[in-house]
Amino acid sequence: MSRDRLFLLETPFDDPALPGQSFYCPSGIRIEGLLAAFPDLAERVEIHRLPFAKPRQPVSDLLGEENQSLPVLILADDAPADLDTERHGELRFVNDDRRILALLAARHGVPLPHP
C-alpha cells in the first residue's frame, strides 16, 4: 500500500436504534476539522467515508470484523516500524482519534493538536 488510508463515518448519519435523529461521530469530526483546515492533506492520504451501518465491508475486509470501528487510519507500507499501532496480519492501524491526529502530524507535516 503506497499511501496511508483514513476511514471516517459519513456525516451526518442515522442510527436505526435512535430513530428520528441525525448524528456525527465526535472522534471523526475532530479529524474532519483537520482535513478542512489543511485540505492538501487529502492529497497525501487516501480518504474514505463510510455509512454508519455495519458491516463496514471495506474496513472489515482489511482489518477483520472485530476492527471495523471508525475512525481508523491504516498505515502505508513505508511507515516506520517503531510507531505505536495495532496489527491485523501485515497491516498496521490506529483507531484512536488522538493517535490518528498525532500520526497525521508526524507523517504528513500538519501541526499537532494543542495539549
VEXZATOR-521583 format. One line per field, with one value per residue: residue number from 1; residue in three letters; x, y, z of N, C-alpha, C in turn. Coordinates in steps of 0.05 Angstrom, whole numbers. Example, Ala and Ser with C-alpha at 12.3 -4.5 7.8 and 13.67 -1.06 7.14 Angstrom:
2
seq	(1 / 2)
type	(ALA / SER)
n_x	(264 / 257)
n_y	(-114 / -45)
n_z	(156 / 142)
ca_x	(246 / 273)
ca_y	(-90 / -21)
ca_z	(156 / 143)
c_x	(264 / 258)
c_y	(-66 / 1)
c_z	(156 / 157)
END
This chain:
115
seq	(1 / 2 / 3 / 4 / 5 / 6 / 7 / 8 / 9 / 10 / 11 / 12 / 13 / 14 / 15 / 16 / 17 / 18 / 19 / 20 / 21 / 22 / 23 / 24 / 25 / 26 / 27 / 28 / 29 / 30 / 31 / 32 / 33 / 34 / 35 / 36 / 37 / 38 / 39 / 40 / 41 / 42 / 43 / 44 / 45 / 46 / 47 / 48 / 49 / 50 / 51 / 52 / 53 / 54 / 55 / 56 / 57 / 58 / 59 / 60 / 61 / 62 / 63 / 64 / 65 / 66 / 67 / 68 / 69 / 70 / 71 / 72 / 73 / 74 / 75 / 76 / 77 / 78 / 79 / 80 / 81 / 82 / 83 / 84 / 85 / 86 / 87 / 88 / 89 / 90 / 91 / 92 / 93 / 94 / 95 / 96 / 97 / 98 / 99 / 100 / 101 / 102 / 103 / 104 / 105 / 106 / 107 / 108 / 109 / 110 / 111 / 112 / 113 / 114 / 115)
type	(MET / SER / ARG / ASP / ARG / LEU / PHE / LEU / LEU / GLU / THR / PRO / PHE / ASP / ASP / PRO / ALA / LEU / PRO / GLY / GLN / SER / PHE / TYR / CYS / PRO / SER / GLY / ILE / ARG / ILE / GLU / GLY / LEU / LEU / ALA / ALA / PHE / PRO / ASP / LEU / ALA / GLU / ARG / VAL / GLU / ILE / HIS / ARG / LEU / PRO / PHE / ALA / LYS / PRO / ARG / GLN / PRO / VAL / SER / ASP / LEU / LEU / GLY / GLU / GLU / ASN / GLN / SER / LEU / PRO / VAL / LEU / ILE / LEU / ALA / ASP / ASP / ALA / PRO / ALA / ASP / LEU / ASP / THR / GLU / ARG / HIS / GLY / GLU / LEU / ARG / PHE / VAL / ASN / ASP / ASP / ARG / ARG / ILE / LEU / ALA / LEU / LEU / ALA / ALA / ARG / HIS / GLY / VAL / PRO / LEU / PRO / HIS / PRO)
n_x	(17 / 12 / -2 / -23 / -85 / -147 / -206 / -270 / -333 / -391 / -420 / -479 / -504 / -553 / -578 / -607 / -623 / -637 / -684 / -706 / -668 / -607 / -537 / -467 / -400 / -364 / -308 / -291 / -305 / -268 / -223 / -243 / -245 / -190 / -178 / -208 / -182 / -132 / -130 / -95 / -77 / -111 / -91 / -48 / -64 / -105 / -173 / -233 / -302 / -352 / -416 / -456 / -479 / -464 / -442 / -381 / -357 / -310 / -271 / -274 / -259 / -205 / -185 / -210 / -272 / -275 / -248 / -274 / -287 / -295 / -265 / -210 / -142 / -102 / -38 / 11 / 57 / 108 / 112 / 146 / 174 / 173 / 128 / 72 / 24 / -34 / -42 / -63 / -54 / -9 / -20 / -17 / -50 / -89 / -140 / -155 / -175 / -140 / -89 / -91 / -92 / -41 / -7 / -19 / 2 / 57 / 70 / 53 / 62 / 26 / 4 / 9 / -44 / -62 / -41)
n_y	(-23 / 43 / 93 / 124 / 104 / 131 / 121 / 144 / 160 / 175 / 240 / 276 / 219 / 168 / 130 / 69 / 50 / 95 / 126 / 181 / 219 / 254 / 245 / 258 / 233 / 242 / 233 / 229 / 279 / 314 / 299 / 309 / 365 / 376 / 360 / 397 / 445 / 437 / 425 / 403 / 357 / 316 / 302 / 272 / 230 / 174 / 179 / 155 / 154 / 124 / 91 / 90 / 40 / -28 / -90 / -55 / -61 / -48 / -37 / -81 / -121 / -110 / -107 / -144 / -167 / -153 / -105 / -58 / -8 / 62 / 127 / 103 / 95 / 68 / 48 / 63 / 21 / 44 / 66 / 80 / 27 / 30 / 56 / 65 / 22 / -19 / -86 / -123 / -179 / -164 / -110 / -47 / -7 / 47 / 65 / 104 / 170 / 211 / 189 / 181 / 235 / 251 / 217 / 233 / 284 / 272 / 241 / 270 / 324 / 362 / 409 / 392 / 373 / 419 / 407)
n_z	(0 / -18 / 3 / 65 / 92 / 109 / 144 / 154 / 186 / 147 / 148 / 159 / 198 / 206 / 261 / 267 / 317 / 344 / 325 / 282 / 291 / 274 / 269 / 284 / 285 / 343 / 349 / 296 / 276 / 295 / 265 / 214 / 218 / 219 / 166 / 138 / 152 / 132 / 73 / 34 / 56 / 42 / -7 / 4 / 35 / 30 / 31 / 58 / 65 / 102 / 108 / 169 / 183 / 200 / 170 / 158 / 104 / 71 / 110 / 146 / 111 / 105 / 158 / 189 / 220 / 274 / 279 / 259 / 277 / 271 / 272 / 231 / 218 / 170 / 161 / 111 / 74 / 79 / 129 / 190 / 228 / 284 / 303 / 346 / 340 / 324 / 298 / 242 / 211 / 162 / 161 / 193 / 241 / 270 / 314 / 349 / 359 / 378 / 372 / 317 / 299 / 318 / 289 / 236 / 238 / 248 / 203 / 158 / 162 / 183 / 234 / 304 / 350 / 402 / 469)
ca_x	(0 / 31 / -10 / -39 / -114 / -163 / -234 / -287 / -362 / -404 / -433 / -490 / -514 / -575 / -574 / -633 / -630 / -646 / -698 / -714 / -646 / -583 / -513 / -440 / -381 / -347 / -280 / -287 / -308 / -241 / -207 / -255 / -236 / -163 / -179 / -218 / -162 / -108 / -141 / -75 / -73 / -126 / -75 / -27 / -77 / -129 / -195 / -258 / -324 / -369 / -441 / -456 / -487 / -444 / -413 / -367 / -342 / -282 / -254 / -273 / -244 / -177 / -176 / -226 / -297 / -270 / -234 / -287 / -294 / -285 / -246 / -187 / -120 / -85 / -12 / 24 / 80 / 132 / 111 / 167 / 166 / 172 / 104 / 54 / 0 / -44 / -36 / -81 / -37 / 13 / -29 / -16 / -72 / -96 / -168 / -160 / -173 / -116 / -66 / -93 / -83 / -12 / 6 / -22 / 22 / 84 / 75 / 45 / 70 / 6 / 10 / -1 / -64 / -52 / -48)
ca_y	(0 / 66 / 116 / 119 / 105 / 141 / 114 / 160 / 157 / 196 / 259 / 263 / 192 / 159 / 105 / 57 / 46 / 121 / 138 / 209 / 237 / 252 / 245 / 258 / 219 / 261 / 228 / 234 / 307 / 326 / 293 / 325 / 392 / 378 / 358 / 423 / 466 / 431 / 409 / 389 / 331 / 297 / 293 / 253 / 208 / 164 / 183 / 141 / 159 / 101 / 93 / 81 / 12 / -50 / -89 / -35 / -81 / -41 / -38 / -108 / -137 / -105 / -109 / -164 / -156 / -143 / -80 / -40 / 18 / 85 / 129 / 85 / 102 / 45 / 60 / 53 / 3 / 58 / 77 / 69 / 3 / 35 / 70 / 51 / 15 / -46 / -101 / -145 / -190 / -146 / -82 / -32 / 12 / 61 / 74 / 125 / 195 / 226 / 176 / 187 / 263 / 252 / 204 / 250 / 305 / 261 / 230 / 287 / 352 / 381 / 414 / 375 / 386 / 430 / 390)
ca_z	(0 / -22 / 19 / 88 / 86 / 131 / 142 / 172 / 181 / 133 / 165 / 183 / 194 / 223 / 276 / 270 / 345 / 354 / 302 / 281 / 298 / 258 / 286 / 274 / 303 / 357 / 343 / 268 / 270 / 300 / 242 / 192 / 222 / 209 / 137 / 128 / 157 / 116 / 51 / 19 / 69 / 26 / -30 / 13 / 50 / 17 / 50 / 52 / 84 / 101 / 123 / 197 / 186 / 198 / 169 / 142 / 88 / 63 / 134 / 156 / 92 / 110 / 186 / 203 / 231 / 301 / 277 / 240 / 289 / 257 / 250 / 232 / 199 / 163 / 152 / 86 / 78 / 85 / 156 / 207 / 244 / 313 / 310 / 365 / 325 / 325 / 274 / 232 / 190 / 155 / 163 / 218 / 241 / 295 / 313 / 369 / 344 / 386 / 358 / 288 / 295 / 322 / 266 / 213 / 241 / 245 / 176 / 136 / 166 / 193 / 262 / 326 / 366 / 427 / 491)
c_x	(18 / 23 / -25 / -69 / -129 / -193 / -249 / -316 / -372 / -419 / -454 / -498 / -537 / -568 / -602 / -642 / -641 / -660 / -705 / -693 / -623 / -559 / -488 / -422 / -363 / -317 / -274 / -289 / -283 / -223 / -217 / -247 / -208 / -162 / -189 / -197 / -138 / -116 / -120 / -69 / -88 / -112 / -54 / -39 / -101 / -152 / -220 / -278 / -345 / -395 / -438 / -461 / -463 / -457 / -403 / -347 / -314 / -263 / -252 / -258 / -214 / -168 / -192 / -251 / -294 / -258 / -247 / -298 / -281 / -284 / -223 / -167 / -104 / -60 / -2 / 48 / 105 / 132 / 133 / 157 / 162 / 147 / 86 / 27 / -10 / -38 / -60 / -66 / -14 / 6 / -26 / -36 / -75 / -125 / -175 / -155 / -148 / -91 / -67 / -83 / -53 / 3 / 3 / -2 / 50 / 90 / 70 / 48 / 50 / 13 / -2 / -25 / -52 / -60 / -68)
c_y	(25 / 90 / 107 / 120 / 112 / 135 / 130 / 153 / 180 / 214 / 274 / 235 / 188 / 133 / 93 / 52 / 72 / 136 / 167 / 229 / 233 / 256 / 251 / 243 / 240 / 258 / 236 / 264 / 323 / 322 / 308 / 354 / 396 / 377 / 384 / 445 / 462 / 413 / 394 / 361 / 309 / 287 / 273 / 228 / 200 / 165 / 170 / 148 / 137 / 105 / 82 / 50 / -7 / -73 / -66 / -50 / -72 / -44 / -67 / -127 / -134 / -113 / -130 / -151 / -144 / -115 / -60 / -15 / 40 / 109 / 109 / 95 / 77 / 56 / 47 / 36 / 18 / 70 / 64 / 46 / 9 / 51 / 53 / 46 / -13 / -59 / -120 / -156 / -172 / -116 / -71 / -10 / 24 / 70 / 92 / 152 / 212 / 215 / 181 / 215 / 265 / 239 / 220 / 273 / 294 / 252 / 250 / 317 / 372 / 386 / 394 / 389 / 396 / 412 / 404)
c_z	(0 / -6 / 44 / 80 / 111 / 125 / 163 / 167 / 165 / 153 / 150 / 177 / 213 / 237 / 279 / 299 / 358 / 332 / 305 / 289 / 278 / 276 / 270 / 294 / 316 / 351 / 314 / 261 / 275 / 276 / 217 / 194 / 213 / 179 / 125 / 131 / 139 / 92 / 34 / 32 / 54 / 1 / -22 / 27 / 34 / 37 / 40 / 74 / 80 / 116 / 151 / 199 / 183 / 183 / 151 / 125 / 80 / 86 / 144 / 137 / 97 / 138 / 202 / 216 / 258 / 301 / 258 / 253 / 274 / 276 / 254 / 211 / 195 / 150 / 127 / 93 / 86 / 114 / 174 / 225 / 273 / 321 / 327 / 350 / 333 / 299 / 268 / 208 / 186 / 158 / 191 / 218 / 269 / 293 / 337 / 356 / 352 / 373 / 328 / 282 / 298 / 299 / 240 / 214 / 236 / 216 / 153 / 141 / 175 / 223 / 281 / 339 / 392 / 450 / 509)
END
